[in-house]
């Protein structure tokens, strides 16, 4: 089993493209700074070792102290969104009068299927 098999496309891009690009850019900057003045290559080496060890450990052992809190917060947020969601919009034309403004809201039929398709809502006086 490959260690990268459980990684999605975005994380794979970040790991295999973005991270090496940033490391190369950092090393180029270090080379330029080293030509101008004394540069601390030991600190660069320690920083790179820290980076590679953190990434490697996170791939092999993907756990975090904050994971249970994030899962708990996501559960609360999804429960609240389900409880505050109103009834779905009807698929056919309908009109209702607003007692406070005296205007009429007309919903036209949604083009397409599913709840993700936007509907046109027109307000008339």
N, C-alpha and C positions, 0 to 999 in steps of 0.2 A: 504494500500500500504506500502510495506517495504522500509525503507530508503536505503537498500543495493540492491534493484532490478535494479537500473540504473548503477551499478558498474560492469565493465568488469572483466574478470578472473584474469588478472595481478594485478589490483588494489585490488581485493578481497584478493588475496594472500598476497599482501603487508600489507593490513589492518589487516587480521586475523591471519597471520603466522609470517611475518617478524617483524612487529611492536611489538607484544607481546614478541617475542624472544629477541629483542634489549632491551626492558624494563626490562625483567628478568635478562639479562646479566648485565645491568647497576645496578640493585639492588644487584646482587651478588657482583659486584665490590664495591659497597657502603658498604656492610657488611664486606668485607675483609678490606677495608680502615678504617672502624669504629673500628675494633678490634686492628688495629695498632696504631691509633692516633685519636684525636677528629675529628668528621665528622659533617658537616653542614647538618643535616636532613631537616631543614626548606627549604634550597635551593633545595634539592631534591624534596620535596613536591611541591614547587612552580613550578619547571620545569615539573613535571608530570602533574600538574593541567593545565599548559599552553599547554602541548602536547595534552591532552585529549580534552580540549576546542577547540583548533585549528582544530583537526581532526573532532570532532563532528560538529562544525559550517560548515566546508567544506563539510561534508556529507549532512547536512540539507539545506545549502544554498551555492551550488557550483558555486560561482562567483569569479572573480579575476579582479584586476585592469588591468593586462596585457593581458587578454583574447582578447579584440578588436585588440590590436597590433599584437598578434600572428596570429589571423585570417587574418588580413590585409597582414602580411608578407607571410603567406602560400598562399594566393591568388596571390600575385606577383610572388612567386617562381613557382607556377604551370603554370601561364601564360607564364613565360619565358621558362619553359621546353617545353611547347607546341609549342612555336614559334621557338625554336632552334632544334627541333627534325627533323631529316631528313626523307626521304621517307623510308618506310619499306623495308626490304630485300626481294628479290624475293624468291619464294618457289622452283624454279627449278634452275638447274645449270646455271651459267652465268659467263662470263669472260669479264674483261675490262682491257685495257692497261693504264698504268700510264705514262704520258708524261715526268714527272720529273725523275723517276727512271728507266724507261724502263722495269719494271717488270710487270707481269700480276697477277691480283688478281682473284682467282677463288672461288666463293661461291657455296657450295654444298647444296643440299636440306635439309631443316630442318626436323629432325625426330620428328614427332608429330604435334600437332596443336597449334595454338596460337602464339602470338608474344613473349611469355616468353621462348619458347624453343630455346636453343642456336644452332647456325649454325656453321659449320666448315668452316673456311676461310683459304685458303692456298695461299702463295705468291710464285710465280715461276719467275725465271729470263729469 
